Amino acid sequence: MKLSSAQKSYYVEFVGMSGIGKSFLFDKFKEEQSNNPDFLFITKSQYRKKDLFNILILIRSFIKIIQCRLPNINLIKKYIKLWYFPQVLMHRQKQSEKKYIVIDEGPFHRSRSIKNLSKFDSDRVNHILFNKSIVSDIVVYVDALAEDLYDWRQKRGTISADMPLSKTKEARTKSFTQTSLDVQYVCKNIKDVKLINIMNKNNNINHFIESLTRQLYQIK
């Protein structure tokens, strides 16, 4: 389906806390919408493509991560790659005729980790990272009750499994607040971004997919 000149493509990004099921829900949403001509999905497996090279984006990624003042050279190398690949993959779809270009762990998600490591405050890191970058138009924040998140982490034995429920509640509030502030920063300084907050209730996949699809199509 070819988009009319009045239509635009939206970069859609999934964001969420560790252990909340973000990537699992992304995969299920991708599976459900695989035959929908409005959707194109960018996955982490595409990072291995040999033709993913853009010298301008590589230089910008290098400069941005250096400017964020991360603690050591290993983290600098890691996040240059983690910032670069989503930017290249999103850039490649710049002229896409799809309505929604959906990515798991795009610029908003990456910026969260970088801010946690940077010596600078959140606004300064946002300015460094988002200025002259490809930025998502829609952020899908995957949320869940703190009690559910705590139970899932215990069952999966993730790196956050030792976090007590009280700290899980604090981390959940902090996580959503940070993403909201990031979206507000970009809206104020760069472009309009929509934030969609969807609860992952009891891993009800059908409800998540139906709710997200409906809210995406409501955005004009």
Secondary structure, DSSP 4 states (H G I P E B T S, - for coil): -PPPTT---EEEEEEE-TTS-HHHHHHHHHHHTTT-TTEEEE-GGGGG-TT---HHHHHHHHHHHHHT--SSHHHHHHHHHHHHHHHHHHHHTTT---SEEEEES-HHHHHHHHHHH-SS-HHHHHHHHHTTS---SEEEEEE--HHHHHHHHHHHT-TTTTS-HHHHHHHHHHHHHHHHHHHHHHHHHT---EEEEEE--TT-HHHHHHHHHHHHHH--
